[in-house]
């Protein structure tokens, strides 16, 4: 599949096109341009590094939203093996924006759930653009309970612009579905790992992200509000989304430095969409390691540590 | 959460008479003298519309005289992210502190209702729309932990525009922190009564406000996750006229009861009688 380049990738695309032209010309006219080609390849590498190693918050948001990026089911099928999907919240509906079930990673059996987006319109309509309704969060709770009951660790893959804002969603109490998960994940007696693989959109992300280890892919973002939403309120216009993205400190690096997430999973140069296999392998390594560390911890201690971790989140002054 | 534009209630527009003396009821447009309004718990004497009460007024109304003992009164927000937008977070905090006389958007402590001791926290919508940042999250968490330690019921009176975006993910994580404290309080078999007042939305609605053993709401209070404008723009659906009102929530089975402000104290006392922690 030909990748759709992002705006800031234009210099790279131009160089790639020039390089291709040069090679074609060389072949067609049987002229040796090797020195030229090598020089241009060097320049291309330098340009890539200059751009990809200095990504702004807004550029990372665009990478996190790239429709060629690996989605939850890609990881579920390739970082994990033997994915066995379980459907439904047993109350109202099956939420296809949040598939989940049993899966095995590095020989370890788990229960996994994740937000799923679609690459094109038809798939996106089926997946509701990765925006889950209350049923998704209630299915997640059902699967958590299953994991707890049968002594399996629980892994969540987060990739959503936010929980779905709709009439039905409010009628069936999306607030309650998320709030109950926040409360129950804090006391779930099994190891839990949450990975933000793309978009970590506010309450819809947090609703499956209260975990012993919260990890983020290098270009994923995690935010209290979308940069566009924040810009519309504080800058009075959505076009200020890049400034809002920077102000919100929503990148993996920012959040790791603030101590709000536990680790960053590296992505291949240019983003996970440039090399699915590398991203899938990196996620497998990181999740397996986290589970190796968490599994031997007795449950009482695991829960005490989990509570303590979330308990200390907060910056304020004036304490006596 | 927090995706909707600034709430328009409680704006200064309603004041046409000299500042602070008279207020126009936003529902029936009746002009009411401020003293009458405060004495009537900020309920319109003509149409019964419930207006925003300050946290101190609410505490005075609900608790036994002289029983309130404030805790964590000095906690103040800090601008961790060095947030700059149209106005800096620090400037905003200062201007609201000056305007309201509050340090942040919640007052918490211990008190008694009909002689029954409770840990109580009340949000004040006049302070940055009572959005939840670190201070709000911390004070609520401490109020719940205090209740767990002393084996007391918790009452939280909510009103909020959601998470405070000036504190980024830190404010989002207060949702998990408060709900976590409530999980331990619930495991200790202690009661939590959540009182929803106008408006309770976004991240507050999607966390501690919605996991009460008993949830009560004031008449006509707007309660919901996403703002109606966002829902309309996203779904192009027609929304029912009473959408996201307390009455809508009761009809859909999402709150236990709608309680008139003047009956609030009495009802809380009665509920506490049933829920008193097992000795």
Interface residues (C-beta under 8 A of the other chain):
Chain A: X162 X163 X164 X165 X166 X167 X169 X170 X171 X173 X174 X175 X176 X178 X179 X180 X182 X183 X184 X185 X186 X187 X202 X203 X206 X207 X210 X222 X223 X224 X225 X226 X229 X230 X232 X233 X234 X235 X236 X243 X244 X247 X248 X249 X250 X255 X258 X260 X307 X310 X311 X313 X314 X315 X316 X317 X318 X319 X320
Chain B: X1 X2 X3 X5 X6 X72 X74 X75 X76 X77 X78 X80 X81 X83 X84 X85 X86 X103 X134 X135 X137 X138 X141 X163 X165 X167 X168 X169 X170 X171 X172 X173 X174 X175 X176 X177 X179 X180 X181 X182 X183 X184 X186 X187 X202 X203 X205 X206 X207 X208 X209 X210 X211 X224 X225 X226 X227 X230 X231 X234 X235 X237 X239 X240 X243 X244 X252 X254
